[in-house]
Amino acid sequence: MEPTPTADLDRSNDKVYECTTSVVKAVMSLSQGVQQSQADQYLELVRRVGMELRALLSSVDALVPVFPALAHREVEMAHKVLSKDMGELVSAMKLAQNYSTTTLDAEYRKGMLSAAHILAMDAKNLLDVIDSIRIRYPDVNTYICTGMPVRTVQSDVVETERDVKPVPQETPSLGSLERQRKMAVPCSAMSNVMVQQPIYSAATKPPLLSTVSGAPVLQKAANKLSSATGSLASSNTTDS
């Protein structure tokens, strides 16, 4: 498996490129030590590869906030692959150490060399992912080369939403005639209003029946008064 050609980009201040180169050099040193069967140096050689790989992943993590959200997934996948590769290299180293004094030494050394080679290839693949993002997004490339802050699509959308403020709706002023119409009570509502009738109790209710029945009594009294007057007049005439 041959590595892909490195993109022709400006490598000024490119920490990812520098760290990738350091990882490849550490893998080359490990390969030489394994080929020479220096079993007592395996641990130190693998530890150096791990330190360089950690520096590479840290340099990538420092750039992730600058990358657009669409590019985060591919960076994350390449990151996970390298972590897995390092675990497999450690396992291969332990087997090579355990069988270094046996007839299986050559077999396990080959396994360790294969794991180191895969790690170097995946480190180069991570660099290719970063380079492809730089090519697709010129602002990211400018930031890596110069360190100048960039405005990603996400930040533009957030700032646009923050700047847009809702316009308060103005209620139209009502004229005097319209206010009177609003305050006027509809005729249909007035028709539903019932006039309250006076309430009489049994004590205060006018004695309508007694008034009606009292009319004949007064008439009889008047008749008696007129007859008495007539009798008095006739007696006066006889005396004279």
Disulfide bonds with the S-S distance in Angstrom:
none
